[in-house]
Amino acid sequence: MSNATLGGTPVLMITTTDDLMASGQHVVVSGISYQSQDPITGSTKLIADTRGPGNSLRNVTNYQVVSKGTFGAGFRSTSTITFDTGDTQTDGLNVQSHNFITVPSGAYNTWQEAVTKQDTNGQATDNIQWWAPEIGVVEATVHATQPGFENHITLKLISTNVTPPATPGAKVHPE
């Protein structure tokens, strides 16, 4: 994640690369999402991504909060985002519980979340993820499908330059 500008607007640029071996096939999927963050609430809105044809830029035409800055167990949200390409993407979030978990990079206070995503290109994901406010997702189980491909993976954060809080059980996020 880094700061960037898109069309003259300051944004968070989040680059993801999945390098996977699945059913004997080597698959590399990369993408960039551009989000704006409200400095007071911490909520983020998707501005654009590079999931258009040939990894081209798709601009959002109906900005919506995609990640609320504060939430707690039981929080649910659904948003349907429309892009200038005509594509739509529906995202769902269900915050299930507060957990203290340990992964190779350290121990974290997290929210366990069920996250779904489905788009008009036939791509869909159903994730259970553990989100730590100070760093983001530290563990996830992912079921991803797209035309002609299906994958089940588990991801765990191996290393980071962000130090987890010293006190286990510290408050993870205002409810």
C-alpha positions in Angstrom: 0.0 0.0 0.0 1.3 3.5 -0.8 0.1 7.0 -1.4 -0.5 8.0 -5.0 -2.6 10.4 -7.1 -5.2 9.4 -9.6 -6.6 12.1 -11.9 -5.1 14.7 -9.5 -6.9 13.2 -6.5 -4.8 11.7 -3.5 -5.5 8.0 -3.1 -4.3 4.9 -1.4 -2.8 2.6 -4.0 -3.1 -1.1 -2.9 -1.2 -3.6 -5.1 -2.0 -7.3 -4.7 -0.2 -10.2 -6.4 -1.2 -13.8 -5.9 1.4 -16.2 -7.2 -0.2 -19.7 -6.9 0.3 -23.3 -8.0 -3.1 -24.8 -8.4 -3.9 -28.2 -9.8 -0.5 -28.3 -11.5 -1.1 -24.8 -13.1 1.0 -21.8 -12.2 -1.3 -18.8 -11.9 -0.2 -15.2 -11.2 -3.0 -12.7 -10.7 -2.1 -9.0 -10.0 -4.2 -6.0 -9.5 -4.2 -2.5 -8.2 -7.1 -0.8 -6.4 -7.2 2.9 -5.7 -9.2 4.0 -2.6 -9.8 7.3 -0.9 -10.0 7.4 2.9 -12.0 9.8 5.0 -9.5 11.3 7.5 -12.0 11.6 10.3 -13.9 8.3 10.1 -11.3 6.1 8.4 -13.8 4.7 6.0 -12.6 4.0 2.5 -14.2 4.3 -0.9 -13.1 2.4 -4.1 -12.2 5.0 -6.8 -10.8 2.7 -9.5 -9.0 -0.7 -10.1 -7.0 -2.4 -12.8 -9.4 -5.3 -13.3 -10.7 -4.2 -16.7 -9.9 -6.0 -20.0 -6.2 -6.5 -20.2 -5.8 -5.2 -16.7 -7.0 -1.8 -17.8 -8.2 0.9 -15.4 -11.9 0.8 -14.4 -13.2 4.0 -12.8 -16.0 3.8 -10.3 -19.1 5.8 -11.3 -21.1 5.4 -8.0 -18.7 5.9 -5.1 -19.7 4.0 -1.9 -18.0 3.1 1.3 -16.3 -0.3 0.8 -14.6 -0.5 4.2 -16.1 1.3 7.2 -13.6 2.9 9.5 -15.2 1.6 12.7 -17.3 -1.5 13.3 -17.8 -4.4 15.6 -19.1 -7.9 15.8 -22.5 -8.2 14.0 -21.7 -5.4 11.5 -22.9 -6.2 8.0 -22.7 -4.3 4.8 -23.3 -4.8 1.1 -22.3 -2.5 -1.7 -22.8 -2.7 -5.5 -20.2 -0.8 -7.4 -20.6 0.3 -11.0 -17.6 1.0 -13.2 -17.3 3.1 -16.4 -16.7 -0.2 -18.3 -20.3 -1.2 -17.5 -19.0 -3.9 -15.1 -20.6 -4.2 -11.6 -19.1 -5.7 -8.5 -21.1 -6.6 -5.4 -19.2 -6.8 -2.1 -20.5 -8.2 1.2 -19.0 -8.0 4.7 -20.2 -9.7 7.8 -18.1 -9.1 10.9 -18.5 -12.3 12.9 -16.3 -12.1 16.1 -13.3 -10.7 17.8 -10.3 -13.1 17.9 -6.7 -13.1 19.1 -4.7 -15.1 16.6 -1.0 -16.0 15.9 0.4 -16.2 12.5 4.1 -16.5 11.4 4.5 -12.7 11.5 3.2 -12.3 15.1 0.1 -12.3 17.3 -2.8 -9.9 16.5 -6.1 -8.8 17.9 -8.5 -9.3 14.9 -12.0 -9.2 13.7 -13.1 -12.4 12.0 -15.0 -11.4 8.8 -16.9 -13.2 6.1 -16.2 -11.3 2.9 -17.9 -12.0 -0.5 -17.3 -10.5 -3.9 -19.0 -11.2 -7.2 -18.6 -9.4 -10.5 -20.2 -9.4 -14.0 -17.0 -11.0 -15.4 -17.9 -14.3 -13.6 -15.3 -13.9 -10.9 -16.4 -14.6 -7.3 -14.7 -15.0 -3.9 -15.9 -16.2 -0.5 -13.4 -15.4 2.2 -13.1 -15.9 5.9 -10.4 -13.4 7.0 -8.9 -12.1 10.2 -8.4 -8.4 10.0 -6.1 -6.5 12.4 -6.7 -2.7 12.4 -3.0 -1.9 12.6 -2.0 -3.9 9.6 -5.0 -5.3 7.6 -5.7 -9.0 6.8 -3.3 -11.3 8.6 -4.9 -14.6 7.7 -7.6 -15.7 5.2 -9.2 -18.7 3.7 -10.3 -18.0 0.2 -12.6 -19.8 -2.2 -12.2 -18.1 -5.6 -13.9 -19.0 -8.9 -13.8 -17.6 -12.4 -14.8 -19.1 -15.7 -12.8 -22.3 -16.1 -11.0 -22.0 -12.7 -11.6 -22.7 -9.1 -9.3 -22.4 -6.2 -9.2 -22.9 -2.4 -6.3 -21.3 -0.6 -5.2 -20.3 2.9 -3.1 -17.2 3.4 -1.1 -16.3 6.5 1.1 -13.2 6.9 4.7 -14.3 7.1 6.4 -11.0 7.7 5.7 -7.3 8.0 7.5 -4.1 9.1 4.5 -3.2 11.3 4.9 -4.2 15.0 1.8 -5.7 16.6 0.6 -4.1 19.8 2.5 -5.3 22.9 -0.7 -6.0 24.9 -2.7 -9.1 23.9 -6.4 -8.4 24.3 -6.0 -4.7 23.6 -9.1 -3.1 22.0 -9.0 -3.7 18.3 -11.3 -1.0 17.0 -14.0 1.2 18.4 -17.5 -0.4 18.1 
